[in-house]
């Protein structure tokens, strides 16, 4: 099969097309998918540079060549013996959490719990843009913060960095849940965020969110210290100072700590850091969120996409052979929605 691989950690020039790799070995609980489209997430850029190697290398039989990518849409080619929900020819979509099942490829073997029937109203490119970003927010809210969607009605939510893939999906989801949503973006994306349901949009080029907002119940921080020094402190300034407030971040030192100290020393040190930060900001609840797969979340996304409650926001589409350029585009941090890959060579 053909695939786009890296043979060592590095920049976007590390990618090359390899047409000699064998088909993935199909386990009994997996579905073999011929992939029509995938997409780029910021985590892909980080993995390409070596982020999380202490975890991800343990998931791969051979470290290199490595096929990156998580999102996918395509057709079922075959199914394992324990798979009953799918048959050959089904149009499917989803997101794999396995480092050994990358989707920048012609085929991928995906655990059946990470696959669902693709909404018929979405193209393959549109479908490939949504699973990771939606499930990232689903995981952050439901799993890590322990919040139920039915409890979020009329809660005030601030999303730090709303114009990217996760942000544009999160605005739509929180708006669907009945939240009053605020967010930040550049001037070019203000109209987009408002059209998605954000009631208050802060143009960070001319205004500070800390001075424009207050009395919020939830902060969903997608950017962290990469764009704002002491991001948690600044974000918590706009939260109500009580135990019903939540600060949720996708940018935290867990993986970097594991990479630098190793699993044996890194895990307890990361736990210590988390507890230290949690204690410092009480009574506000602080959560470090890590992507986790969820079949119920993917099924909910399928329903919401079919009802056009959650719509794909696509910045641009690249061919698999131009994946280096696609990674460059995402690295600018100035896109609107997702960068998608057409996997057909």
C-alpha positions, -999 to +999 in steps of 0.1 A: +000+000+000+011+036-003+014+059+027+032+091+038+058+082+064+086+098+084+118+079+090+130+100+119+117+129+140+121+163+124+104+191+105+077+189+078+104+179+052+106+145+070+077+131+050+080+109+020+057+087+000+063+050+005+045+025-018+061-006-004+045-011+030+023-042+035-013-040+044-019-036+081-025-069+100-062-070+110-070-080+146-102-097+155-117-065+169-106-042+140-119-029+107-097-025+077-106+008+061-096+021+026-091+057+035-105+084+013-095+114+035-077+123+067-068+156+083-040+174+102-042+182+139-016+201+158-007+170+178+005+155+145+031+182+142+042+176+177+044+139+173+065+144+141+090+163+162+092+137+189+066+148+214+052+119+234+079+095+222+080+078+257+044+067+252+040+064+214+071+044+208+058+017+231+027+014+209+047+007+177+063-025+168+089-007+148+097+030+155+102+039+119+089+042+093+060+058+111+026+067+096+010+096+115-026+108+114-057+101+134-089+112+116-102+092+087-131+086+064-134+059+039-148+024+030-147-009+049-126-034+031-128-063+056-136-069+093-122-090+121-139-120+135-154-101+165-168-072+145-205-072+140-214-036+134-198-032+100-196-050+067-176-047+035-185-015+015-198+005+045-189+042+044-173+050+078-155+077+098-137+081+131-105+087+148-078+063+159-059+067+192-033+041+183+001+053+172+004+021+152-027+028+131-018+061+113-042+074+087-019+092+063-021+060+042-041+041+017-054+016+044-055+015+082-067-011+107-089+006+132-104-007+165-142-010+160-149+012+190-133+041+171-154+037+140-190+046+131-211+049+099-203+082+081-231+107+079-245+106+044-248+144+042-210+148+045-184+144+019-154+122+028-132+154+031-158+170+054-161+139+075-124+136+080-123+171+095-145+165+125-138+134+147-106+144+165-116+179+172-151+170+184-139+141+206-112+163+221-138+186+235-161+157+244-133+141+263-123+173+280-158+181+292-174+147+299-144+126+310-119+150+326-141+177+339-169+153+348-196+176+334-228+164+319-241+182+288-275+187+304-259+206+333-243+232+310-274+251+299-269+289+304-234+284+317-209+311+305-180+295+286-148+311+273-128+294+246-092+307+243-084+303+206-116+297+188-107+298+151-088+265+148-102+230+144-110+223+180-122+258+186-147+259+157-161+225+167-163+235+204-181+267+198-208+248+179-210+221+206-212+245+236-238+266+217-259+235+211-257+227+248-272+261+256-241+279+268-233+315+264-200+313+245-171+338+243-139+333+224-108+349+210-094+351+174-078+374+150-098+401+132-101+380+101-121+353+119-145+374+141-174+369+117-168+332+114-169+327+152-200+347+155-217+327+127-209+295+147-227+308+178-201+328+198-220+357+215-189+376+224-157+375+202-125+392+213-101+403+186-068+396+204-050+420+181-068+450+196-084+438+229-075+418+260-100+392+270-091+396+307-104+432+305-134+424+284-149+394+302-158+383+337-182+360+356-176+329+335-183+294+346-159+275+323-126+284+305-116+260+278-080+269+271-068+257+237-036+277+235-020+279+270+014+295+275+023+292+238+006+325+232+000+340+267+024+340+296+009+326+328-022+315+307-039+297+336-036+327+359-049+351+333-078+328+323-088+322+359-093+359+364-125+358+344-139+328+363-163+330+392-142+322+423-162+292+434-163+254+433-186+253+403-160+270+380-138+250+358-105+257+339-097+230+313-065+231+294-052+210+265-017+223+269+000+209+300+034+194+309+024+158+311+040+144+279+070+167+281+076+156+317+074+119+307+097+125+277+123+143+297+122+121+329+110+088+315+079+069+326+092+058+360+102+092+372+080+113+350+046+100+359+049+108+397+064+142+389+036+150+365+011+140+391+028+162+416+027+192+392-010+187+386-018+185+423+003+216+430-016+236+403-050+223+415-042+234+450-030+268+440-063+277+422-089+262+445-119+265+448-117+267+409-114+232+395-084+228+372-083+200+347-056+187+324-073+171+294-058+144+272-076+129+242-094+097+248-115+077+223-152+074+230-177+054+209-206+072+226-190+105+217-185+095+181-221+083+179-233+117+193-211+135+167-227+113+140-262+124+151-252+161+154-236+161+120-266+144+104-288+171+119-264+198+108-260+210+143-222+205+141-209+215+107-174+210+093-152+241+089-125+234+064-096+258+058-080+240+029-076+205+013-042+190+002-033+158-015-014+131+004+017+138-017+016+175-005+013+167+032+045+186+040+028+218+028-003+209+048+018+206+080+034+240+071-001+255+069-012+242+103+021+254+118+013+290+110-015+289+135-035+313+114-060+289+098-098+289+100-110+254+109-093+222+096-067+214+071-078+182+053-059+155+033-073+138+002-057+104+006-062+093-030-029+094-049 
